[in-house]
Amino acid sequence: MHHTDAAMQACIDNCLKCYSVCTGIAMNHCLEAGGKHTEPAHFKLMMACAEMCRTSAHFMLIGTPHHKHTCRECAEICRECAEDCEHVGDMDECVRACRACAESCEKMAA
């Protein structure tokens, strides 16, 4: 299946947005809030999500067909991160960015 340039660009944009949001919220909001926001499992998941989003965007930008694999993993991590951030609470922007990225990455992985 060949993806349109517009669909791929939308996915790249969603990945970079999620990378930016997860990194920014983890390093600012979570570190300042402390408590459950800085529990290792949650914080590591946010960092893994951000890095996987950056990697998926990079794979699409360089045009390798391996983006299907990174996008599949990215969608899985983003869904997990969205659920975790929703559970921790007060992280709506992160939840939205993760879900949008997961949806576009699922399309790219197909």
Stockholm file with secondary structure:
# STOCKHOLM 1.0

chainA/1-110         MHHTDAAMQACIDNCLKCYSVCTGIAMNHCLEAGGKHTEPAHFKLMMACAEMCRTSAHFMLIGTPHHKHTCRECAEICRECAEDCEHVGDMDECVRACRACAESCEKMAA
#=GR chainA/1-110 SS CCCCHHHHHHHHHHHHHHHHHHHHHIIIIIHHHCGGGGCHHHHHHHHHHHHHHHHHHHHHHHTCTTHHHHHHHHHHHHHHHHHHHHHHCSCHHHHHHHHHHHHHHHHHHC
#=GC SS_cons         CCCCHHHHHHHHHHHHHHHHHHHHHIIIIIHHHCGGGGCHHHHHHHHHHHHHHHHHHHHHHHTCTTHHHHHHHHHHHHHHHHHHHHHHCSCHHHHHHHHHHHHHHHHHHC
//
